[in-house]
Amino acid sequence: MNLTAAILNNGSVPTGSPVRVRLYDGDPDAGGTQIGGDLVIAQGIAGGAVPRLVQMTWEDAPAGSHEVHMVVDPEEAIWETDPYDNRLSTIIDVPVQ
């Protein structure tokens, strides 16, 4: 299962450092498990710029419905005015193979 996410810096200041992104099967605050390893946007993200895409393949994704959570800057390494807009979740249906 291929997963793609668009990451946007809503602020006017560039991140100035690499940005880490983690994907989870389920809510990470409620025991969700990380899917693969961290994704890294090495160049950082310019403020107000075009979204940057991250992609990964979810190897051996179990069939069924999954609530996939994305967490940007999970270690809160980047200073920002609104750290609460760094999470998003969606439902993904993985077909039986």
C-alpha positions as CSV (number, residue, x, y, z in Angstrom):
1,M,0.0,0.0,0.0
2,N,1.5,3.3,-1.1
3,L,1.0,6.3,1.2
4,T,1.5,9.9,0.2
5,A,1.2,13.0,2.4
6,A,1.5,16.7,1.5
7,I,3.1,18.8,4.2
8,L,2.7,22.6,4.3
9,N,4.3,25.3,6.5
10,N,1.4,27.7,7.2
11,G,3.8,30.2,8.7
12,S,5.9,32.8,7.0
13,V,9.3,31.6,8.4
14,P,11.1,28.6,6.9
15,T,11.6,25.6,9.2
16,G,15.4,26.0,8.8
17,S,16.1,22.4,9.5
18,P,15.0,18.9,8.3
19,V,11.4,18.0,9.1
20,R,10.5,14.5,10.4
21,V,7.1,12.9,9.6
22,R,5.7,9.8,11.2
23,L,2.8,7.7,10.1
24,Y,0.9,5.5,12.5
25,D,-1.7,2.8,12.3
26,G,-4.1,4.1,14.9
27,D,-3.7,7.1,17.3
28,P,-0.2,7.2,18.6
29,D,-1.5,8.6,21.9
30,A,-3.7,5.6,22.3
31,G,-1.2,2.8,21.4
32,G,-1.1,3.2,17.6
33,T,2.0,1.6,16.0
34,Q,4.4,3.5,13.7
35,I,4.3,2.5,10.0
36,G,7.8,2.0,8.8
37,G,10.5,4.5,9.8
38,D,10.6,8.3,10.0
39,L,10.2,10.2,6.7
40,V,12.5,13.2,6.5
41,I,12.2,16.3,4.4
42,A,15.9,17.1,4.5
43,Q,15.7,20.6,3.0
44,G,13.0,21.7,5.5
45,I,9.9,23.6,4.4
46,A,9.8,27.2,3.3
47,G,7.1,29.4,4.9
48,G,3.8,29.7,3.0
49,A,5.3,27.6,0.2
50,V,4.0,24.9,-2.0
51,P,3.4,21.7,-0.1
52,R,6.2,19.1,0.1
53,L,5.3,15.5,-0.5
54,V,6.5,12.5,1.5
55,Q,5.8,9.0,0.3
56,M,6.3,5.5,1.7
57,T,5.2,1.9,1.0
58,W,3.3,0.3,3.8
59,E,4.8,-3.2,3.6
60,D,2.5,-6.1,4.5
61,A,-0.4,-3.7,5.4
62,P,-3.1,-5.9,7.0
63,A,-6.4,-5.9,5.0
64,G,-9.2,-3.9,6.5
65,S,-10.0,-0.4,7.5
66,H,-7.2,1.6,9.3
67,E,-7.2,5.0,10.9
68,V,-3.8,6.3,9.7
69,H,-2.4,9.3,11.7
70,M,0.4,11.6,10.4
71,V,2.5,13.5,12.9
72,V,4.8,16.2,11.6
73,D,7.8,17.2,13.8
74,P,6.8,14.5,16.4
75,E,9.7,15.4,18.7
76,E,8.8,19.1,18.5
77,A,12.3,20.0,17.4
78,I,11.1,23.0,15.4
79,W,9.9,26.2,17.1
80,E,6.5,27.3,15.8
81,T,3.6,29.4,16.8
82,D,1.0,26.6,16.4
83,P,2.3,23.1,17.2
84,Y,-1.3,21.8,17.3
85,D,-1.7,21.8,13.5
86,N,1.0,19.1,13.1
87,R,-1.4,16.1,13.1
88,L,-3.9,14.7,10.7
89,S,-5.8,11.4,10.4
90,T,-7.7,9.6,7.7
91,I,-9.3,6.3,7.1
92,I,-7.6,4.0,4.6
93,D,-9.1,0.7,3.4
94,V,-6.5,-1.9,2.6
95,P,-7.9,-4.5,0.1
96,V,-7.5,-8.2,0.6
97,Q,-4.6,-9.4,-1.5
